[in-house]
Amino acid sequence: MYRAYFYKLFRSPLFYTAFIATVVLTFYDLFFDAGNGNVYDTIKSLLSISSERKLFIVLSALAFSSNFADEWNSKIVAECVTRKKAGSYAKANVVICFFAAFITIFAGMMVYILIESTQMPLCNPNEVSHPYGELALQGAPFLPPVLVAFTFAISCAAWTISGLMLTAFFPSKYIAICTPLVLSYALGRVSKKLLPDELGLDSMSSSSSDLPPLQAFLLANSVFIFLALVFGIVFIIKVKRRVENELS
């Protein structure tokens, strides 16, 4: 099933459309002169803009989050999934959906980082920008922008799983794409009001932290992986119940 879904993903026009759109959106700063003289600070500046983050989240959801809704509505689920295989089917959807969202954003931003690194420094050599700037001073100037892109891609993948989760209750491709946007905004606002700045979901997704590099990286990625697991588990449980109750 995983092989079939990977094949389906890499043949999907939506996957490549989302990837190309991610690259274009990441170069937004070039058109509007939002650069900061180095790749690391420029990409952090871009992700500090709420509207830009939301657009990336929508793009990450395009490639695969509506897969279950499409297959349920077209009766493919009934044809290929038995009660015993419902769990494996649901898990495959979660894994491929997470991978598709992550690789869309991370690969798109890596294209930006690679191209921009030929035009400007990777980091500001005269000023340490938290949380990863000090890594450049330790001889790894490529790591700071890559870690920012990696963390943001993980956050987008987590929100995308929330869209997949809700399609188990309401099988609609619009639910799959809109839920990550709405839920990321709602939980981001709640976390900003109730939690310290370092624990705000928006702050962690954009690597806006004064914590040491390793602590900031592990905290942010652990939180979003945990959210993805919660969303994924709910999806798997609901799909198994739907198969047992509606397709048996």
Secondary structure, DSSP 4 states (H G I P E B T S, - for coil): -HHHHHHHHHT-HHHHHHHHHHHHHHTHHHHTT---SSHHHHHHHHHTSHHHHHHHHHHHHHTTTTHHHHHHHTTHHHHH--TTTHHHHHHHHHHHHHHHHHHHHHHHHHHHHHHHTTTS-SS-TTSPPTTTHHHHHTT-TTHHHHHHHHHHHHHHHHHHHHHHHHHTTS--HHHHHHHHHHHHHHHHHHHHHHS-GGG-HHHHHTT---S-HHHHHHHHHHHHHHHHHHHHHHHHHHHHHHHHHH--
